[in-house]
Amino acid sequence: MLQWLSQGTSSGTQPTDFCSVAEGLQALYKERLLPIERHHLFHQFYSPELKDADFSSAPMVLLMGQYSTGKSTFIRHLLQRDYPGLRIGPEPTTDKFVCVLHGDVDSSTPGNALVVDSSLPFTQLSHFGNAFLSRLECARLSSPILESISLIDTPGVLSGEKQRLKRGYEFEAIVKWFSDRVDMILLLFDVSKLDISDEFRRVILAARGNDHKIHVILNKADCVTTQQLMRSYGALMWSLGKVIDTPEVSRVYVGSFWDEPLKNENLRELFEMEENDLYTLIAQLPRQSAVRKVNDLIKRARLAKVHAFLMDHLYRNMPSWFGHAQEQERMIQNLPNIYSEIAQQRSLPLGDFPDPRMMQHILAPMDFSSFLPLDPQKLDDLDGLLQTELPRLLKQIPDEQLRTGVVAAPVPQVSGRPTPFAVMKVGGASEQSVYQSKWNSPPVVADYVADFEQLGPQDGKVTGEQVKERLVESHLPSSVLHRIWCLADVDKDGFLTLPEYALVIHLIKMKLSGQDLPTALPDEMMPAELKKLTDDEES
C-alpha cells in the first residue's frame, strides 16, 4: 500500500494509507484543494469540481478535425471493427460526441443516461443542457484496446453559420471540457484539406493550455505523390504556425491510418516509422496516465492558489461605504497590473495567473464585496499539498505500477513481437532493431583473411597505425570506432589478431546498418578462436 505520514500538517490529520494513486488523489483533492476552491468560487471561474471518476477513469484520447479527415476511420482502424452506430462517408457523418468505451456486449447509451452514471467521468457534462446531451452518446463494445484506453469521437468542424449557430450548443466550451480531462488530443488533417477555417481555429484555441497533449496527424498521405506530400506538409506547418502559438515546431505524424492498400509504395518506409511512433505513444498511455493525473492536479492547485490571492486582493481593496461600482470597474480595468503586484508581493510566477481578458469578462457582473478573505488554514493545507504530499505521491507511482502490473495498451498495429513491418518503440527498440538477431552471431573469420593479409601483419597481428586508415573508410566518428576497438580487442594488448580484426569489421557493419553497439561483447558474438583464448587464460 502507498503510505506516508501526514502528522505535523496544519490540518492535524492522522497517518493515511492509500490502496492506489487514484485513491490518494481523490482523498488529497477533497481534503486539501476542494475547500479552498469552494471558499473562493473557483468553479465559477474555471472548471467544475472534480469527481472520483475523474481520478479512476482509464486514459482517454480525443480526436478532432474537420469533416472527412478520417477521425471515425482512425477509431475503426484501432478497434479493427465498427463501434455501435458508426457511419463513415465523405460527407459529415458523425453528428455526435461519441465516447467509445469497453463493454461485454455491444450497446449504445444516450447522453442523458450517460451523465447520471457516477462511475464514468462524464457527469459534469450535464451542465451543458439537453441541446448538447441529445448529441452525446456512449458506444460500448468488446475490444482488447478499450480495456486500457477510451476513445472520444467528435463531430467534424464545419464552416460558417452551420458551425457557429446551428449546433445548438457551445461546441468550443465542450471541446475545452474534454481537452482538460483527456490524456491525448489527436488533431487530424486531410492531405487535401489543409485550410484552417475560423471555426476550426476557435476549436483549436479552445484546447489552449493543453498544448502538450496535442498530436497532429496528416492523414491520407498515400493519396498524393511524394512531391505533393512535401508541399502539403509545408502548407500544414504554415497554417498551424498561425494557430498554435508556441516557439517549438509541432510534431506531425504523416501516414494513411486505415487498412486500405497503399497507393504510393515509395513512401512505405516513411509511413511505417511515423505509424510506429504514434501507435507507441497511444500504447504507452496507461503507463503515463497516473503521472498525467498528478501533473494536472498540481497545475489545478497552483491555479487555485493564485486565484485565492486574487480574490483576497479584490475583496480587501473594496471601499467600506461608497464608490463600490467605480472601484470595482477600476480594478477590472487594471487587472494585469494587479497580477504583477500580487506576483511580486507573494513571490508567485506570473505564468500561473489566468488569462486577464477571460477574468475581466467573468468578473464584470460580480459583486467583489461578496468575496471572502483568505483563510490561512486552507492556504497552509494547499501549500502542504503542493510542497509535500503530491511530490511524495508522484514518487510512489513506479512502485504501484510494478505491483499492479500496468502494461501497455494492446494496440493491434504494434502489439506482440516486433516484425519487419511494425515495432513498439520502447526499451530502445526501433525499426532497425528487428534485424538485430542477424548480427548477434560471430563473424566468419575465413572471409577476412585476404583483407587482413593486405595490411601486412607481423607475428599474426596488426597495429593501430596499420589498420586505422582501413577503419576510417567507414566514415564512423572516431568515438564510435574507439568503442568498437575496445570491444574487439579481447586480450587488451593494443593489437588486432585475425579473429579480432574480423570482429571489428563485423561491428562496423552492424553499426552502419543502424544497430546499436552492445555495451559489452556478448559471448554469442565472439569467434571460436577468441573463445578458446579466453578459456585458456581463465584456466
Buried (B, 14 or more C-beta within 10 A) or exposed (E): EBEBEBEEBEEEBEEBEBEBBBBBBBBBBEBBBBBBBEBBBBBEBBBBBBBBBBBBBBBBBBBBBBBBBBBBBBBBBBBEEBBBBBEBEEEBBBEBBBBBBBBEEBEBBBBEEBBEEEEBBBBBBBEBEEEBBBBBBBBBBEBBBBBBBBBBBBBBBBBEEEBBEEBEBBBBEBBBBBBBBBBBBBBBBBBEBBEBBEBBBBBBBBBEBBBEBBBBBBBBBBBBEEEBBEEBBEBBBEBBEEBBEEEEEBEBBBBBBBEEEBEBEEBEEBBBBBBBBBBBBBBBBBBBBBBBBBBBBBEBBBBBBBBBBBBBBBBEEBEEEEEBEEBBEEBBEEBBEBBEEBBEEEEBEEEBBBEBEEBBEBBEEBEBEEBEEBBEEBBBBBBBBBEBBBEBBBEBBEEBBEEEEBEBBBBBBBBEEBEEEBBBBEEEBBBEBBBBEEBEEBBEBEEBEEEBEEBEBEEEBBBEEBBBEBBEEBEBEEEBBEBBBEBBBBBEEEBBBBBBBBBBBBBBEBBEEEBEBBEEBEEEBBBEBBBEBEEEEEE
